[in-house]
Structure formats: structure tokens, C-alpha cells
Amino acid sequence: MGSSTPGREQRHGGASRVVHGSNLAEALHSAVREARRGLDAVSAAVYLVDEDEGALRLALAGGSAPSFFTFPGRMVLDMPSATVRAWATGKAAVLIDPDPAGPDQKHVLPYPYIALSAPVATDERRFGALTVLRVETAGGFAPAEMLVLEDIGRQLAEVLARLADDGVGVAAGPTPMLVPAEEEVDTSVCTPGWGVRDVPGSSGTSMMFPLRRLAELLNRATSMDDVVAAARYCVMSPLRADALVLVSAREGRLWVLGHSGDSTGLARRLHGAGVDGQTPAAAAFHGRPLYLTGDRKSLLGETSADEPRTEAYLPLRGDGQFVDLPFADRSRVVAVCGLAFSGLREFPSEERVLLGMMAGLLGAVVERVELSAEQREAAQLLQRFLLPAQLPDLPRLVTAARYRPADVTSKVGGDWFDVFKIADDRAVLVIGDVEGHAVESAAVMGQVRTAMASYAIEGHRPAAMIDRTGRVLAALGTALTVTCCVVALDTLDGTAEVALAGHPAPLVRRCDGHLEALDAPANVPLGVPMVQPYEAREHTLESGSILMLYTNGLVSSRSESPEACARDLLGSTDTTPSPHLEDLADRIVSEVVTPQQRRDDAALLLARYEGAGHQYEPRAAGLHIQRRDLRGVRTARAFVHEQLGSWGLEDMADVVELAASEIVTNALIHAGSDVDLRLRAFEDRLRLEVRDSDTNPPIPSSLSLTQEEAPEAEHGRGMLIVEALADEWTSHPNGRGKTVALNMVIPQD
């Protein structure tokens, strides 16, 4: 190594000019080739800065294929790498890879290369950085070699400056250009759009970059959104497609898994289309890729009469190009990727081979992600059905609940809530958390919840309920522990008796906005040997007070104490008071939105005490409709008519009947579940609520979706009627499905 350095200094000394090029690709290739050869490097690469992204992007790399695939495609400007340091400091830099484990630990480099980087910059402009890799056994870079690389980088910057002054865009393309080390590797014709023209092996090698990057991204994919993002970056962008739609086939129909680009029209037309239809996407499920044009011509020749129609892609352009690529896993097509292009283009054999390799990777991952989604859905379905189907109606107590599963696991959790109506004037509110995230946690939760319900209905007080349930848990022989909070409320005088088993105390927001905890002895969790008997404490609630019971999953991800976070959540709505408890629940759980904040499942139970002894007390009534009940809508109309008549609100009956029938019809058709209808009459307004098990929101729609709407959302012209009739209507997901609620003003005499 050392003996060759003087030769390099002589070669690059003085005014010697080694970097040239009449276009961007030639200039980059010239610099990379000279840097690799002059410094005995296995590979070299040029990164160009992208100010909009705040990153350095790989523009061109050359050398041996194993080595140049180690170059990251993108480096953020605060990454601790030699390339970023050279760009930032304007001086040559050697790779410094900090050890996250600490300075005392010896760090092992991920690849057996030493990196040297030099800035690609003039006195006035910074374009990026030039980096070379050398096998670590060959020794480090001498100071003279750093000067050589700096000189090449400076020459490249001068060429790039001239190109920029001539109007040439100096920026990395959607995928890097890759040039193999050996000149005679490939003598085939260069595939248009890939690599450096007339450089043998460049196009084929460049095609491998998005394939390798796709494999990396798919290895980390855990959701269909991850798969679509990987396909967008590694398939749609390198091929310069305008739109991408990923569809699967289930129960005889196509279903959109995700889409990107100018794809709203494709997604709208494909979602729900029949698999037996003569659309290209449906035909691709037979396993053969389809390459179609807008004027019904295929790259293989004229389209025959029995070839699939392209109506699914209307409106078509005469010069449009469409590709339907089947994804197979174990000889079974699991999905089809549709690509749309604004102009006519050919697909040479090399690109078709590349698409086939990508399809194989995507097929296996789609199968895995869909299986994982099915397992997660089954786990969440089990969790939801262990929660109460509906909360009971009490004239002086309004309740709302939310359940949010953890985002970082497909296993079930053990959080639960419940409300038991003991008599017309007494209720018991319960919330709890079983340790762990497994089927055992859900099973224990179901047994504990059943025991709590039995003891509450028998009339036991909160401390006795916890004590007896703890004995049941001990008899089960499980090693899991359970925390819970029980509040027994007398709605006639506002007495609230609170008992805890290692659980956070409930919070109350008084009618004047004051927040406090309803303190009680902490006691020990269920499943922990008990030394002292469980104790409870009584409190008094005033009319208008709001109770908040919660589990740690709602607040445990925050840096503050759980109680302080819970106080913030309940108190954050003081400036925007809401008459509806459902809206308040939505505001509270909306604070827990990211996977980092949802590493544990969470339950929330709110209750507003309306008070007793006032001149006016709210009235409530409910109706349960079984799934697939053909007479359910008629029963709902009759229930509304009879109930409003008994309350002296018969003048509102026709309008409320119509709204109820439309919402119930929508729920029965789209949710396919039992439906619960609830009426609640306040002094100045009437509230109608319809609950089902489908979380997709209802969207008023006359003919089609807007571009922002998801194709899987519920739609119906009936919701337009509801929107016209109601003074206000909302939809609230609650963990078991959703509640569609509307409010109407009661006319005053």
C-alpha cells in the first residue's frame, strides 16, 4: 500500500485533470472509476445532497457488487458517517462508527471495509461527497491518499458546477446507477432507464439495487402499509409508474390492501369487484403477468376477443400502459399488484425478470403479513367479545367506555371494564388489568369479570367483591396478578364507595372544573397473598361530576406519574366543555395515537352523575336487534314511535323514526352484527345512539367516494338523510365497534 502512494501523488499532482463528462452520469462515473483505481479501493460512490429531504442520496456507485451494495441509499445529515462528515466539514474523513454500547466496548464493523470520504465541493458550492471502500486487511488510508481523494472530489465539483450553470439538474435519480468493476462482465445491450449508457454491466447491476433494498424493507415489514411503502419505493418509483394498487381476492371478490400515487380511481373501481369479472387484475390471479395498453393492445400483439377487458381502469388513455403482476407464495397467487403508467413503454426481458423476482419477495411477505393480521384480528376479536356488549342505562348516570389494543403485539391483553345495574338507583363501575399479553391473560380476565358480575348482582359491597374475586383467582391456580378498581354509586344521594386492588384511584372532575382523586386504601393486587383485609372509602359526588376510571396502558408511556398524566387528560377538556360523554372519551383516547404510546392495551370508563331530586331527570330506553333480523328495522321504528309517545314527544316521532331506520339499516348491512339502539331524552334535546361491531365509519355518499376516503368505509345514501335530519351527528369507535349518535333539539312550547 505504502509503495504505491508516491505514484498516485505524481498521477494526481499539479494540474492533472482526471474527471470529465458532458453529462451527469459520465461525470459521476469518471470520478468513481478514477477514485477506485487510484486508491486501490474495492468500490467508490458519489452522494449528492437533497436539500428538500435533508439527506445525502446515493447517485452512482462502482466496483465489486458485494461491496457497493453496502452503500446506504440515503444518509440523513446528522448520521455519524464519514460521508456526512466530509460533506459537513469540507475535509476528508475516515469512517468512525460509534459504539452504542459504550466507549469501553469494542465495536465490530458490519462490513469488512474501511471508508474514506472527501467533499464534492467548490469554494462556493457543496454538491455532496465522494466515498471509497478498502478491505480492512489492506490497511488504512495514508494522508497523501486523503489529498488524492480530495483532489478528485474537487475536480468533480468543478464539472458539476459547469453542468449546473448549463441548466443540467445535479441530483440523484430515483434509484442509484451502479457500475461493475470488470469492464467485460456484461456485453449485452443496456436496458433503457437503468445505469450508465454504453457501460457494460451497468444496467443489469443497477436493477439489483431496488431488488436488494426491497428485500431489506420487506424483512422489516409488519403491516400492509409497510409492504405498500416498500413497493412504492422499490417498484413504483424505479419503474417510474404513476400509480400502484395492491389487491387480494377473498370470497369471490377483490379487496384493496393498499395503494399509492395517482391511484384513487383504480382503488375505487377494484375494491369489491368480482374475481370472475373480466378485469385485468382478476385475470392476473390465474398467475400470468399482464402487460396492457389503453388502446387494448398488448406487448405480445393485438388483444384477442377473449382477453380481459380494461374497464376497471377507466378512464383509459390511448397511450396508457398497465401492468398486473401476480404475487405467488408456494404456487398460490396471494395478491396482484397493478401499476399504471401515463405513457407507453416497453418492458424488456431484463425488467420482466426483475419484476418476477420482486413478485416472489412480495408474495411471501403479503402472505406473512396477512396471516399475522388474521391472528391479530382473531386475538382482538376475542378481547372485544370478553368486554361488555353494551353498558346499561340508568336515568341519572351516563356512561361511555373505550378500549384500545396495544399496537406492538398481536396477542390479547387483559384490560377490561364493566358497569352493573343493581337497581334503578344503584350502579357498580369496574375497571381492571390482568398481567401480561397472552391468551391466558384474556382467559383470566373473563373469569375475573364473571366473578365480579356475580358478586355485584348479589349485592356485595366493593371491598367484599374484591376479596371474594381474589379467592376465585387463587383457586384458578394462575400465577398472573390482577389489579382493579370498583366504584359503587348510589344515584339518589351521590354516595360513591371506592375499593382498589393495586389499581390507580379513579379521578373526578367536579362541576366547577376541580380535579381530584377518589382516594382509597391501595390494597394489594389480586393474586398476591393478602395479609390485611381489603378496605374501601366513601365519597360524595355532586350533580354534574364526571368520574374517570382507567388502566395504566392509557398513561404508562409518559414520563410523568400515571396519576398526573390522567389528570392532564381529564382536565385538558376544561376549556372546551362537551355535553356528550362520547366526545370527551374520544378526546382523551386521541392522546394515545402512536405505536410508541400504545405498547400496552388501555381501557377507559367515564361516568357523568346527573344527580337526583331535580325538577327534570333524563329518561332512557334501549332496544337490542339480533344480526340478520329481517324485521329489525321495522321493530326499531315501532320502538321509537312507542317510546317517544310515552315521553310526550310524538311530534318528533316521524323524523326520529326515519333517522333510526336508516342508521339501523346501515349497521345491519355493513356490520353484520347485533345492533343496539338507545334513546335518551334530556330537558332540551333528544339523543339517538346505534351501536354495532364494525369500526369502519359511516360516510354520507350519493354516488362515489372523495379522493380522501378509504374504499373500505361504509357508504350509503341513507346517511345523507341522517345528515339532513339531525342537528348534529357523530361516529365514535369504542373498542368493540362504533356508536353512531345524533342529537335533535326538543321544540319548546
N, C-alpha and C positions, 0 to 999 in steps of 0.2 A: 504493500500500500504506500509506504513512505517513499519508495524509489520512483514511483510514478508521479508524485506530486510536482516536481520541477517541470516535467513535460507538460503537465496541464497548465502550469503557470505561464510557460512560454507560449502555449497554444492560445490562451485567452488573454495574454497580456497586451498592452498598448491599445491600438485602435482596432484590433481584430474584431470582425463582425461575423457572428455565427448564427444569429437569429434573424429570420427573414420571413416574408409571406405577404401575398397580395390579398389574403382574406383571413378571417379569424381562425379557421381551422388550421390553415397552413402555418400561421404564426405560432399557435399553441403547440402544434406537432413539432415544429422546428426546435422550439425551446426545450420541450420534453425530451426529444431524441438527443439533443446535444448535452443536456444535463445528465441523462442516464449514462451515455457513453463516456463523457468526460470525467465523471466521478465514480466510475465502476459501480453503479447502482443497479439493483435488480429492477427498479421501476421508478418512474417520476410522474408527477401530476401537477396541473395548474388549477388553482382555485380562484374564482372570480367573486368579488363581493356583490351581494344582493342587498342593497340598502333597504328596500321595502320589507324584506324578511328579516333583516338584521342578522345575516348569516353569510358565510363563505360557502359557495356551491362548487362542487367538482365539475370542471368544464372538460378536461381531457386528461387521460392517464395513458401511459405507455410502459411496456416492459413485459415481464412474465405474468401470465394470467393469475397464478395463485397470489402473487404479491399485489397487483393493482386492484384485486377485489377486496383488499383490506382497507383501501381508502374509504372513509365515510363519504356518503353522497352529500352531506350537509354538515357544517360546523357552525354552531352559534358563536357569537363574537365574545362570549365570556368562557368558552371551553378552554381548559388547561392543556393546550396542544402546541406543538412547535409551529404549525401553520398559522394559527391565530396569533401567536406571539410575534411571529415575523411580520405579519400584516399590521399589527397594532404598534410595534416599536420601530419598524423600518430598518431592522437589523436581522442578520442571520440568527437562527435559533435551532438548538438541538432538542429532541423530544425529552420533555420532563413529564413523567407520568406519576402524579402524586398518589401516594398510597392512602386510601380512605381509612384503613385500619389504624393508622398512626405512624409517626416517624420511626418508631423502634422496630417496625415490621418490614422485612424485605419484600419488595413488590416484584411480582413476576409479570413481565410484559405479555400481553395477549398474543402478540405475534413476534417471531424471531427477527425483528428488523430494528435498525436504528434510523431515526428520521432526522433529516436536516432540511430546514426551510429557509427561504430568502424572500424578501418582499418583492412584489412586482409593482414597482412604483418609480415615478419620476419625481423631480423636486416639487411639482405642482399637483400630481395626481397619484392616487393609490388604487390600483386595479385589483390586487389580490396577493396571492403568494404562490411560490414555486417550491415543491417539496420532492425530495428524493429519499428512497429507502435503500439501505445497505444491510446485508446479512450481518447479524451482530458478531458472528465469529470472525468477520473480516476486519474488525477493529473500528474505532471511532473516526470522526472526521477531523482532519488537521485544520489549523487556522487558515492556511493557504487555500484549502478546498472550500472553506466558507466564502473566501473572497471570490473564488471562481463562480460559485453559485449566485452570489450577489451580483456579479457582472452579467451573468446570463439573465437574471431577473430584471436587471436594469435595461438591458437591450430589448427584452420582450416588452417592457413597459413603453419604451420609445416607439416600437412598432404599433402597439395597441393604441397609443396616443394619436399616431398618424391615421390609423383606421377610424378612430372615433371622430377626428376632425373631418374625415371624408364622409361622415354620416353612417358608418358601419356600427351596428349595435354590438357593444362589447359586453356580453353577458353569457352565462352558462345556459345551455339548452335544457329542455325538459328532462333529458337523460344524458349522462356523460358520454363523450366519444372515447373509445378505448382502442389502443393500437398495440398489437402483439409485438414481442421483442424480435422474433425472427422474421426477416423480410420474405422468406419463401414459405411461410406457414400456409398461406391460402392464395391460390391464383384464380379463384372464381370471381365473377363479376360482382362489383359492390352493389348491395341492395340499397335502393334509394332511401334517403332519410336516416340512415344508420352509419355512424363512424365517419372517417375521413375518406373522401372520394379518391380512387386510384391507389389507395394504400392497401396492399394485400392483407387479408385477415381482419381489417379494422371493422367492417360492418358486422361480420358474424360474432366477433368478440364483443362488440358494443351491445349486441342483442342479449348477451348473457347477463349484463348488469341488472336490468329490471327483473329478470328471472330470479337472480340471486337475492335481490332486495325483496321481491315478493315472498320468497321462502322465509326470509328473516321476519317479515311483518306477520305472515300467517302463523308462524310458530308462536307468536305472542298474542294472537287474536283470541279473544274470549267472548265476543259478541258479533252479531251480524253487522253492526256498524263498523267494527274493526275490519271485517272482511271486505265490506264495500269501500272503506277508505284505502285498504291495500290495493284493491282492484283499480280504484281511481288513480292512484299514484303510479302503479307499475304496469297497468294495462291500458287504461283510457288515455292517460297523458302521453306516454311514449308513442302510441299509435295515432295521437292527435285526433281522437274521437270527440264528438260534440256531446254525446250523451251515453250513459251506461245505466242499464236496468238489470237487476238480478232477480230472477223469479224461480219459484219452486212449484211443484204440482202435488196437490193433495185433494183427495175425494173428488177427482174428476175436474178440478179447476186449477187455474194458475193463480198464484199469490205472490205479490211483490215483496221480496225480502229487503230490498233497499235500492236506491237509485241515486244518480249524481249527474251534474251537468244540466243541460237543457233537456230534462227527461220527464217533466211533469206530465206531458201529453202521453208519452209511452206508458208511464206507470198507471195513469188513469184508465187507459184502454186495456191494458193487460190484466190488471187486478180483477180477479173474479171471472175472467174469460174461460170458456170451456176448453179442456185439454183436447177434446175431439174436434175442435174447430180447425179450420184450415189456415191458421195464422202461422207465420214462420216460427215463433217461439214455441208453439205447441208441437209443430213438426220436428223441431230440434230435439225434443225429448225422445225421439227414436234413436238418437245417438250420432247423427251426422251433422257436422257444422254446415251452416247455410250462409252463403255469400250472395246477397240480393241487391239489386239496384232499384231505384224509384220507378224506372220505366219498365219494370218486370223483366229485366234481363239478368241473367246470372253470369258470373265469370266463366262458368263452364259452357255457356252457349245460350240459345234462346230458351225462355221459360216455357215448359210444356203445359198443357191444359191441366194436368193432374198435380202440378207443383203448388205449394201452399200460396194462398193469397196474402197480400201485404196490407189488408185493410186495418190491421192492428196498429200500423204506423202512420195512418192518415193524420194530417195532410202530407202527402208524399211530394218530393221534388224530383223532377226528371233527372237531375244529376246526383241524387242522394245515393248513399251506399249503406247497407245494413248487414250486420254480421250477427248470427245467433250461434253462440258457442256452447255446446253442452258440457257440463261438468259431471264426470263419472267417478264413482268410487266403487271398487270391486265389481266392475262391469255393469253398474246400475247408474243411470243418469239421475243425479240428485238435484240439479238445478241447471238453468240456462242463463247465460249472460248475453244480453242484447247490446250491441254497440251501434251507434248511429253516426254517420259522417255527412258533413254538409256538401262535400264534393265527391266525384267519382274517383276511386283509387283502386289500384291492383293490389293483390296480396301474393307476392312471390312465394316460392316454396319455403324459403327460409323463415318468413314471417308466419306461415301456416304451421310450420314445425314449432316455432316459438309459442304460438297460441295454444297448440296442443299440449306442450309442456306446462304452460301456465294453467290450462284447464285441469290437468291432473292434480296439480297442487291445490287449486281452489276446490275441486270436488271433494278431496279428503277433508279439508278444513270445514267446508259447508256441512258435511255430514257430521263432523265432530261438534261443531257449534250448535247445529240444530238438535242433536241428541242432548247436549248439555242444556239447551234451552228447554227441551221437553222435561228433563229431570228437574230443572229449576222450577218450571211451571207446576209439575206434579207436587214438588215439595211445598210451594207456596199455596197450591190448592188445598193440600192437607192442612196447612196452617190456617187458611181462611175458614175452612169448614169446622175447625176447632174453636173458632171465635163465634160469638152470638150472631145469629142471623139478623136480628133486629133488637133494638133497645125498647123496653116497654114504655107506654105512655102513662104519664102522671100529670094531672091537671096543673099542679104547682111546681113542676120540675121539668125543665127542658134539658135534654142531653145530646151530646154529639161525641163521636169517637173516631179515631184514626189509627190505622196500623200500617207501618212501613217496614217491609222486609229489608234485611241487610243486602247491600249491593255487591259485597265481596265474597259471597258464598252462595252456593246453590242449595245448601242444606236449610232445613227448617229451624226456626227459633222457638223460644219458649215464652215470649211475651204474650200476655192476654189481658182482657178487660171484660167486665160484665156489670150489668145493672139488674137487680132483682126487685120486683114489685111485691112487697109483703102485704100491703093493704092499700086502700085508696089514699092513705095519708102517710105511708112509710115506704122507704126505699133503701136498698143497700147497694153501695157502689164498691166495686172491687177492681184492683189492677195488680198484676204480678209479673214476675220474671223468673223463669226456670233457667238454671245454669246451662251453658253450652249451646251448640248449634248442631243438633243431630236428631234423628227420628226419636231417640229415647227422650230428648228434651220435650218434643211435641207430645209424646205419649204421656209423660209425667204431667205436663200442663193440662191435658184433657182430663186426667184423673183428679188432679187438684181442683180444677174448675168445677167438676161434677160434685166433689165433696163440699166445696164452698156453697154451691147452689142448694144442696140438700140441707145443710145446717142453717143457711139463711132462711129458707122456706119454713123450716121447723121453728123459727123464731129465736134462735140463739143470738146473743149479742156479739159484737165484733171480736172481742178477746177470746170468747169461747169458740167462735168459728175458727180462729187461727189455731187454737190449742187442739181442737178435735181433728182439724185437717192435718196438723203436724203428726198426729198419731197414725192417721191413714198413710201418710208418706213413709213413716218408719216401717209400717207393715209391708209396704211395697218392696222393700229391700234395695232401693236405689241409692246410689252414692251421690246423686245430684242434690243440690240445695235449691231452695225456692225463697224468694223474697216477695212480700205482698203488702198491700195497703187496703184496709177495709174501713169504709165510712157508712155508718147507719144514720139516715136523716129522717127526722120527723118533720114533714112539710107543714104541719099545723102550727108549731111553735118555733121552727128553725133550729132545733137541737141537733147537733151533729156529734156522734160518738166515733172517735178515730182510734184504730188499733193498727200497729205496724209489726212486721216481722222482718227486720233488717232492711226495710224499704224507705226511700225518701218520703218525707211527710208531704201531704197534699198542700197546695197553695190555695189561697182565697183572695180574690180581688173584690173588695168591698164596693158598695155603690158609689162611694166618694173617690174611688180610684186607689185607695190604700191597699198595699200588698202585704200579706203576712203568711207564715206557715201555720197550719193547724198542728201544733206540736203534740207529740205523744211519746211515751217511752219507746225507745228504738227496738227493744227486744232482740231476739236472735232469729236468723232465717230458719225456715222450716227445714228439717233435716240435720240441724245442729243440735246436739244434746242440750236439753233445757234444764237450767238449774232453778231459776225463779219463774213463777207463773207469768203468763202473758198479761199485760196491763193495757188499759185503754184510757182515753181522756175525752171529756166532753167540751164542746164549744158551741157558740150560738151564732147563727147566720142571720143577717138582716135581709129583707126583701131586695132583690137585685144583685145579690152576691153571686160570684162565679167561682166554682170550685175547679181546680186543675189537678188531676191525678196523672202521673207519668212514670215511664220506666227510664232507666239510665241511658238507653240507646238514643234517647232524644237529645241528650246533653253531654254524654261522656266524651265526645270527641273534642270538646272545647278545653281551653287551658284553664278556665276558671273553675270554681267549685260547681258541682251539679246544681245545687240549690240556687246559686247566684245566676247561673245560665237560665234556669227555669223561670226565675223572677223576671229576667230580661225578656224572655219570650212572652210571658203573660202580660208584662207591663208595657211591651212595645206597642200595643194597640191602643193605649190610653188616648193618644192624640187623634185616632181615627176610630171612634167607637162604632160598633156594628150592632144592629138589633138582632142579628142572626148568629146563633152559636156556630153554625156550619162555616160561616165566613171567618169567624175567629179561629176555628180549628185549622182552616186552610192556611191562614196567615202564620200560625205557629209552626206547622209542619213544613211550610215552604222554606223555612230557615235551614232545613236539613235536606239539601238537594244534591250534593256531590258524593261520589263513592267514598272520598276520604272522610266525609262527615257521616257516612252510613255504614260503618264497619260492624254495627250491631243492629238487630231489629229494634224497633221502637213502637211503643203504644202510648196513646194519649186519650184521656177521658175527661170531657168537660161537662159541667152541670151548672145551669143557672137556676137559682132558687127564686121563684116568683113571689113567695110569701103567701100568707093566708089572712083571712079576715077583712080583705079589701072589698070595695063595692063591686068590683069586677074581677073575675078569675077566668083565665083562659080555659077553653074547652078543647078536648082532643078525642079523636076516634080513628081507628085503623081497620084495614081490610087486607087479608092475605089471599093472593091468587096463585094457584099452582101452575107450574110450567105446562105449556101446551094445552091450557084450558081454553077450549074454543068459545066458551061463554064468558071468559074472564072480562072482556071489555064491557059487555052488557051488564055484568054484575057490578063492575066499577061505576058505571053510570047510575045504576039504581041505588048503590050505596051513597054516592054523592048527593043525589036528589033527596033521599030519605033523611040523611044526616043534616043537610042544610035546612031542610024544612023543620026539623026538630029544634034547630037553633034560631029559628025566625029569620033565616037568610034565604028564603025561597026565591027572592028576586035575583040572586046571583047564581041560582042553580043551573040555568041553561049554559051560561058561559063556562062555569067550572066543570060541568059535565063534559062539554066539548074538549076542553083542555085535558081533562083526566083521560078521556078515551084515546086521544092522540098520543099522549106520553105512554100510557099502558100498552097501546098497540106497538109503539116503537120498541118498548122493553121486551115484550113477548117475542117479537120477530127477531131482533138483533141479539139480545142477551141469551135467549133460550133457557131462562131460569125462572124460579119462582119470583113473583113480584109482590112487593108490599106497598100499599097506598095508605097515606096518613093525612088527615085533615086536622088543622089546629086553628081555632078562631080566637083572635085577640080582640082587644077593645076597638081597634081601628083598622085591623087588616085580617085577611084570611090567608093561610099558608097551606099549600098543597105540596106533598112530597111523594115521589115514586122511587122506590129502591129496587135495583136488580144487581146481578153479579158480574156485569160486564163493565170494565173500566174505561172502554172507549167512549169519548164524549159524544153526545148527540149534536149534530150540526144542521141548522136550517139550510135546506138546499132545494132549489127549484128544478134545475136540470143537471148541473155539473159542479165539480169542486173548483175552488180557487187554487191558485198555484201553491199556496202555503199549507193547504190542508193535506193530512195524511190519507192515503187511499183506503186505509182500513177503518177509518172513523165511521160511526153510524151516520146515516143521512136519511132524510125523508122530508117531503113537502109538508107533512103534518107538523113538524117543528116550526115551520113558518107560521102556521096558525097559532101555535102556542106563543110564539114571539109577539104576534099581533094582539093576542088577548090579554097577556099578563102585563102588569105594571113593571114587573121585574122577574127574571128567571135566571137560575144558575144551575151548574152541574158540579157536584163535589165527589171525587174519589174518596173512599173511606177504608180501603184495605180489603174489603170483601167484594167490592164492586163500585157502584156510584149511586148518588142520590140526586135526582133532578127535582128541583124545587122552584115554585113560582109563588109570588105574592100578589094579592089583589086588595085594593082599598075597599073597605066596607062603607057603602054610602051612609051618610049620617042624615037623620031626619031633621 
